[in-house]
Amino acid sequence: MSAKPTGRLAHRKDGLYLMLDRLFSAPAVDVWASLTRPDELETWIGTYTGSPRTGAVKFRMTAEDDAEWEFVSILECTPPYRFEGDFGEGENEWRALVHLSEADGMTTLTFGQRLNSAAEAATVGPGWDYYLDRLVAARTGQALPEREHYIPAHAKYYKELVVPRKSA
């Protein structure tokens, strides 16, 4: 797998987002399982405790040496197509979304993280390329990518992203 930066900036009603896509040869329900089943989630990004049905869980990225548990407030969960949640607390809070769309046996996963500023893309973009490529590798049985192929290698690409004009 060749590590290439893939993110783009987009305006949504609640702010500026860094958006990244991945394409899977699988139905949306199968990709959704990789995002929500603890045993599958742990193969590429992390684990959680608690009950998602309550709208609140704690999540920890397992590929990070020093990752701590973060509270997650689930704002929307519509299996197998949409998830939106707030991770962390206070000034460390960040919003993420996942949208899945399926057509002709293929599923497009679109991941987004709301940014405080476009400059933030240089620090979060490489990490999300890394994690989403880990998802692809885990689902296809490939070796997981190495972090150093992303961070800081992708930072220049993300620093140079242009903020699109807001639609009228």
Beta strands, then each sheet from edge to edge (+ up, - down):
strand 1: 8-12
strand 2: 15-24
strand 3: 46-51
strand 4: 56-61
strand 5: 70-78
strand 6: 82-87
strand 7: 94-103
strand 8: 106-115
sheet 1: 1+ 2- 8+ 7- 6+ 5- 4+ 3-
end
